[in-house]
């Protein structure tokens, strides 16, 4: 029995769990050693000590382990999850989950190995291009799997080129960093070619956790014992570093709106994925307050509407399952929030549907607004990136 039954639910955040050599088939051999030299932390450790790889592969090939994949679809996480890194298993995982489609992100390549801030633009864009081809290849086994491609904004000339190449290869969404690139604004007019390419293709621009400005490490130097993250390490989020997650996307999206990018490209959709959403309603109010306070700025006088109205038309975000999604919808509007499971990451929990539904129930969210949360907002975000036959699961099953 699928995890989700009798309704259409699109999943705006899922991942694959790549093995350390995942980019090798897609990366020019001349770049491989230079890229490995960029690995840090757990990524470096996993690439150097590969004893774990044979174990996770053997487990996924074990008949007894595979025999229970259906019933444990929401219990198994990371490399033990069905379809975590074997693309041939992902369609079965999607069947067991019951989602109409999944927007698929990397895990291993999030942040593009810090190359966006380096002086090696050739390696930066080579790594991103290899990631993009890897994602398209993984998702090629099922049209319900929607691959994301990464577009570094570090080079204003290369960014449109890699975006166009990714679209030609089959990408269904373009992921960009939420932090400001070095030396220029994300709203620089040279990026109008990038926005035009995405708008013409009918594909969204996506921000995802990993591309944001990280918390200043000095906040952790408090004279107390080191606070490990909830997985027992030091690289993921703690209660304090979690607070910094939306800072970059609030600033970047605000800049794009105030500098007229969304007005010049009114059909272009933006999404914030795994960056939380409790901040969205207050950010909308704060944007409107800035709009009112600085209304004499020529660029603000040119905007077609208040920032909050533009946000409701062209921006969507995914709440974490522990956030109060019903409150977010109630305060920000039904247009701004989308469902996500974060499969197979642990952050998504074992029963995100229940947690979201409980929140919607508490706030009396209408059936129409529930459909927006679970289906319609994702359909609007994805545009031409989502096959119309996948919009409604019941229609697809009846066809």
N, C-alpha and C positions, 0 to 999 in steps of 0.2 A: 504494500500500500504506500503510495507516495506521501511525502511529508505534507505537501499542499494538494488538496483535492477540491474539485467543484468550484474553482474560481481562477481567474487569470491573474497571475502575479509575475511581474518582471523583476529580476534581481539586478540592481544597479551596481553591485560591488561583489565580485568574486575573484578568486586568484588561482594561479597555478603555482606549484611548489617546485621550482626548477632545481635540478642537480647542478653542481658547480661548472660542469662543462657544457651547459645548455646553449651558450652562444657560439661554441666552436664551429658547428656546421654552417653558421650564417655569417661569421666574421672572417675577414681576410686574414690569412695566417700571419701576415706581417704585423698585425696589431695584437695578436694573442698575448704575447709576453708582456707588452706594455700595459694591456688592460689588467692582467693578473696582478701587476705591480700596484694597481690602484685599489685592490681589495683591502678592506680594513675590518677589524673587529671579528664578529662571528662569521662574516662572509669569508674573510681570509682564513680563519680557523677551519671552516668546513672545506675549503678548497685545498688546504694543505694536509689535513688529516682526513683521508677519504675512507677510513675503515667503516664508517657508518653507511656508506652508499650501498655496499653489497647487502647490508642487512635490510634496508628499506626496500630495495628491489626484490630481494628474496621473499619478504613478507607479502608484497603485492602480487607475487607469482604463486604463493602458496594456496593450493586449492581450498583448504579448510578456512583460511582467512578470507578468501574471496567469496566463499559460500555464505558468509554473514554480512556482506557489504550492504545488501538492501535494507536489512533491519537495523543496521547501525549507521545509516547514512548521516545522521546529525550528531552522532556520538564520536565518530573518528575524526581527528583533526590533523592538520599539517600533512606530513608525508604518509600517514596511515589512511588518509581519506581516499575514498574512491575517486579516481580520475585526478589525483593531485598532481601527478607529473606524467602519467601515461595517457596520451591523448586518445588512445583507442578506448579507454575506460570512461572518458568524460561524458559521452552521450548517455551511458547507463546511469551515471551519477545524476545527470539532469533529469532523466526519467524518474529516478527515485526521489529527487527533490520536488519535482512537480512544477517547477517554474517554467513559464512560457519562453523565457530567454535569459541569458546571463551576459552581462558586460564583464569581460575578463581582463584582469590586470596582472602584471608581473608581481613577484615577491622579491626575487633575487636582484632584479635590476632597478628597483625603485631608487630614485635619486641620481640615476645615471652615473653611479660610482664617483660622484663629486666632480665629474669632468666639466660640467657647465661653468665652474669657477676656475678652471685651469687655463693655461695658455696653449693647450694642445687641442685646437678646434678640429683638427683632422680626426684624432682619436675620439673626441667627444661625439662627433656626428657619425663616425663609423660604428661606435658602440650603440648609439641610438638606432641606427639603421639595422644593425644585426638584431637588436631587441625587437624591432618592428616586424622583421621577417620571421623571427621565431614565434611571435604571438599569432601572426596570420597562419603560420603552419600548424600550430597547436589547435587553433579553432577551426581549421579547414574540414574537420571530421563531421561537423554538424552545423547547419545554418543557424541554430539557436544560440550558438556561441559567438559572441561579438567581440572581436579583438580590438584592443586599444593600441595605438601607436604613440611613441613619445617624440615630441618636437621640442628640442632645446631652443630657448630664446636667446642664447648667448651670441649668436651671429645672425644679424638681421637679413643677410643675403642667403645664408644656408637654410634658415628656418622654413621659408616657403618651399624650397626645393625638396627637403626631406618630407614635408607634409604631402606634397603632390605625389612623390614616389610611394609613400605609405598608402595613400588612397588607391593608387593604381595597383598596388599589391593586394589590396583587399581589406585594409583597416576600416573599422566602422566608427571610430571615435579618435580624436586627437588629444592626447594628454600633454599639458604644458605645466611648467613649474609655477607655483603660486608666489614664490619669492621673487624679488626684483632681480633681473639679470644685471651683470656688472656693466656699468658705463652708459646705460640707457634705460628708459622706461619700457615696461611691457606695452604701453599705449603708443609707442613711437609710430609715427606715420608710415615708416618703412614696413611695419607689420600689416598694413592694410592689404597687401598682397596675400598674406597668410590668411587673414580673416575672409577675404574674397574667395580664396580656394575652398575653404571649409564651407562657407555659405553656399557656394555654387554646387558643391558635392552634397549638400544637405546633411552634413555631419556636425556633431557638437564638439566644443572645446571643453576638456575635462581637467579639473584640478584634483589631485589625489594626495593623500598623506604621503610624506616622503619627499615632496617637492617644496615644502614650506621652510621658512627660516627657523632654525632650531633654537631652543631656549638657550640663553646665555648660561654657560656652565658655572659661572660664578654664583648663580642662585643656589647651586647644590653645595657650595662651600660654606656651610652654616655652623661648623664646629661640632656637628653631631655625627654619629655613625652614618656611613653611606647608606642611602635608601635605595634598595634594589627594586627593580620593576616587578610587576605581578607574576612574571615568568621566572623570577629568581636571578635575572641578569641585570646588566647596567645599561643596555642599549635601547630598550623600549621605553614606554612612557611610565612615569610615576604620576602621583596626584598633582604635583606642581608643574611638571613639564607638559602634562595634558592641557593645562590652561593656555599654552602658547599655540596650540594647533591651528586655530582659525585666524591668527593675527595677520599672516601674509595674504591669505585669500581675501580677507576684508579690505586690506589696503589695495591689493591689485585689482579686485573687481570694482572697488570704488573709483580707482584711477581710470579704468577702462570706461566706466559710465560717465564720469565727469569730463573726460577728454573726448567724449562723443563717439567712441568706437561702436557701442551698441546702437547708437542712432544711425551711424553710417551703414551698419550691417544689421538691420532690424529683424532679419530672419535667422540670425546666428544664435544658437543656444549655448549656454554655459552651464556646467554642472560642477558641484563640489562634492567629492566622494570620499568617504571615510575621514572627513574633517569635522564631523559633528554638524549639528544644525540648531542647537539651542541659542546660539548667538545670532541667528538670522533675523528674528523679529526686532531685536534691539538695534542691530546694525541697520536695518531698514529705517528705523526711526532716527538713528543718528545721521544717516545719509540725508534724510529729509531736513533735519535740523541744519546740517551744513549747507544744503541747497538754499534754505531760507536765509541763513545768516550771510552767505556770500553771493546773494542773488545778483549783485552788480557785476560779477565776473562775466565776461563776454561768453565764455564757453558754457556757463550754466544757463545763460539766457537763451542759448541755442537748443538746449535739450527739449525734446518733444513732450516730456512729461516729468513728474516728480520721480526721483530715483526709486522710491518704493514701487511705483507703478511699472517702471522699466524692469525692476528685479522680478516682479511677479510675471512679467511677460517673457523674460529671457534667461532666468536663472533658477536652478533647482539644487537642492542639497539633500544628502542622506543622513538622517539622524543615526547615531549609534543606538543599539537596541536597549541600552540602559537610559536613554534620554526619553523625555516625556513628549512623544510625537504628537499626541493629541493637543497638548498646549501649544506646540510649535505651529500646528495648523490653525488653531484658534487665534493665535496672536499675529501670525505672519500672513495667513491666507492659505487656502487649499492648494494654491499653485506651486508652492515652494518646496514641498517635501516629497521624498520618494523612499520606497522600501529598499533595503539591502540586507543580505545575509552574511557577507564577508566570508563565505565558504571558500576554503576550509580553514580559515584562521580561527583561532580560539576566541578572538574578540567578539565574534558574531554570536557566541553562545550556542546552546543546544536547542533552544526553542525561541528564536527571534520573533516568529509569527505571533506566538502567544503574548509576548511582552508588548509588541506593538498594538495588537488588538485590545489588550487590557487597557492600554493608555487611551486608545481611540474611544473605547467604551466609557471610560471615566469622564471624558469631556463631551460625550454625546455627539461625536462626529457623524455627520449624515452619511447615508449610503453613497451618495454622489461623490462626496469628498473622500470617502474610503476608496472608491474606485480610482480617484485621482492619485491617491497615495500608492496604491498597489499596482496600478496599470497606466492610467492616462498620462500622468506627468512624465513617466519614462518614455512612452510612445512619442510624446511631444518633443522631449529632449533628443531622442535618437534620430528623428526625422527619417531621411532616406537610408540611414544605417540599419534600420529594422525593417525586414521584409513585411509588407502589409499582411501577408498570410499569418504572421506570428502575433499580430496585435491582440487577437482574442483567441484564447486557447480552445474554447469550445468550438469555435468556427473551424479551427485547424483540425481538431479531432474528428469533426463531422465531415470534412472534405475527403 
